[in-house]
Amino acid sequence: MTDAGGACARCGRTRNSVADAAQLLAWVRQRERGVDQWLCHVCAREHVRDIEGKLPADHWG
Protein backbone atom coordinates (compact mmCIF):
# COMPACT_ATOMS: atom_id res chain seq x y z
CA MET A 1 0.00 0.00 0.00
CA THR A 2 1.51 3.27 -1.00
CA ASP A 3 -0.50 5.33 1.48
CA ALA A 4 0.35 4.05 4.95
CA GLY A 5 -2.45 6.17 6.40
CA GLY A 6 -5.07 4.80 3.99
CA ALA A 7 -8.60 4.09 5.11
CA CYS A 8 -11.03 1.26 4.49
CA ALA A 9 -13.55 2.17 1.79
CA ARG A 10 -16.39 0.45 3.70
CA CYS A 11 -15.91 1.26 7.39
CA GLY A 12 -13.27 4.00 7.44
CA ARG A 13 -10.81 2.10 9.65
CA THR A 14 -7.29 3.41 9.09
CA ARG A 15 -4.16 1.31 8.69
CA ASN A 16 -2.56 3.38 11.44
CA SER A 17 -5.19 2.09 13.89
CA VAL A 18 -4.19 -1.56 13.32
CA ALA A 19 -1.20 -2.75 15.37
CA ASP A 20 -1.12 -6.45 14.44
CA ALA A 21 1.11 -7.08 11.41
CA ALA A 22 -0.96 -10.10 10.32
CA GLN A 23 -4.10 -7.96 10.22
CA LEU A 24 -2.30 -5.32 8.16
CA LEU A 25 -1.33 -8.00 5.64
CA ALA A 26 -4.99 -9.04 5.34
CA TRP A 27 -6.06 -5.69 3.87
CA VAL A 28 -7.41 -6.07 0.31
CA ARG A 29 -7.03 -3.66 -2.60
CA GLN A 30 -9.83 -3.44 -5.12
CA ARG A 31 -9.91 -1.33 -8.24
CA GLU A 32 -13.21 0.17 -9.35
CA ARG A 33 -13.60 2.62 -12.24
CA GLY A 34 -9.84 3.17 -12.28
CA VAL A 35 -9.61 4.05 -8.60
CA ASP A 36 -7.83 1.93 -5.99
CA GLN A 37 -9.83 1.29 -2.84
CA TRP A 38 -8.81 -0.64 0.25
CA LEU A 39 -10.80 -2.95 2.51
CA CYS A 40 -9.59 -3.56 6.06
CA HIS A 41 -9.08 -7.07 7.40
CA VAL A 42 -12.56 -7.12 8.99
CA CYS A 43 -14.48 -5.86 5.93
CA ALA A 44 -12.46 -8.06 3.57
CA ARG A 45 -13.40 -11.12 5.59
CA GLU A 46 -17.08 -10.12 5.75
CA HIS A 47 -17.25 -9.44 2.00
CA VAL A 48 -15.04 -12.22 0.62
CA ARG A 49 -17.83 -13.64 -1.56
CA ASP A 50 -18.37 -10.23 -3.18
CA ILE A 51 -14.64 -10.02 -3.86
CA GLU A 52 -14.53 -13.53 -5.35
CA GLY A 53 -17.52 -12.71 -7.54
CA LYS A 54 -15.55 -9.92 -9.24
CA LEU A 55 -12.77 -12.26 -10.36
CA PRO A 56 -12.78 -13.19 -14.04
CA ALA A 57 -14.10 -16.67 -14.89
CA ASP A 58 -10.68 -17.82 -16.14
CA HIS A 59 -9.33 -17.32 -12.61
CA TRP A 60 -11.26 -20.42 -11.50
CA GLY A 61 -10.22 -22.57 -14.49
C-alpha positions as CSV (number, residue, x, y, z in Angstrom):
1,M,0.0,0.0,0.0
2,T,1.5,3.3,-1.0
3,D,-0.5,5.3,1.5
4,A,0.3,4.1,5.0
5,G,-2.4,6.2,6.4
6,G,-5.1,4.8,4.0
7,A,-8.6,4.1,5.1
8,C,-11.0,1.3,4.5
9,A,-13.6,2.2,1.8
10,R,-16.4,0.5,3.7
11,C,-15.9,1.3,7.4
12,G,-13.3,4.0,7.4
13,R,-10.8,2.1,9.7
14,T,-7.3,3.4,9.1
15,R,-4.2,1.3,8.7
16,N,-2.6,3.4,11.4
17,S,-5.2,2.1,13.9
18,V,-4.2,-1.6,13.3
19,A,-1.2,-2.7,15.4
20,D,-1.1,-6.5,14.4
21,A,1.1,-7.1,11.4
22,A,-1.0,-10.1,10.3
23,Q,-4.1,-8.0,10.2
24,L,-2.3,-5.3,8.2
25,L,-1.3,-8.0,5.6
26,A,-5.0,-9.0,5.3
27,W,-6.1,-5.7,3.9
28,V,-7.4,-6.1,0.3
29,R,-7.0,-3.7,-2.6
30,Q,-9.8,-3.4,-5.1
31,R,-9.9,-1.3,-8.2
32,E,-13.2,0.2,-9.4
33,R,-13.6,2.6,-12.2
34,G,-9.8,3.2,-12.3
35,V,-9.6,4.1,-8.6
36,D,-7.8,1.9,-6.0
37,Q,-9.8,1.3,-2.8
38,W,-8.8,-0.6,0.3
39,L,-10.8,-3.0,2.5
40,C,-9.6,-3.6,6.1
41,H,-9.1,-7.1,7.4
42,V,-12.6,-7.1,9.0
43,C,-14.5,-5.9,5.9
44,A,-12.5,-8.1,3.6
45,R,-13.4,-11.1,5.6
46,E,-17.1,-10.1,5.7
47,H,-17.2,-9.4,2.0
48,V,-15.0,-12.2,0.6
49,R,-17.8,-13.6,-1.6
50,D,-18.4,-10.2,-3.2
51,I,-14.6,-10.0,-3.9
52,E,-14.5,-13.5,-5.3
53,G,-17.5,-12.7,-7.5
54,K,-15.6,-9.9,-9.2
55,L,-12.8,-12.3,-10.4
56,P,-12.8,-13.2,-14.0
57,A,-14.1,-16.7,-14.9
58,D,-10.7,-17.8,-16.1
59,H,-9.3,-17.3,-12.6
60,W,-11.3,-20.4,-11.5
61,G,-10.2,-22.6,-14.5
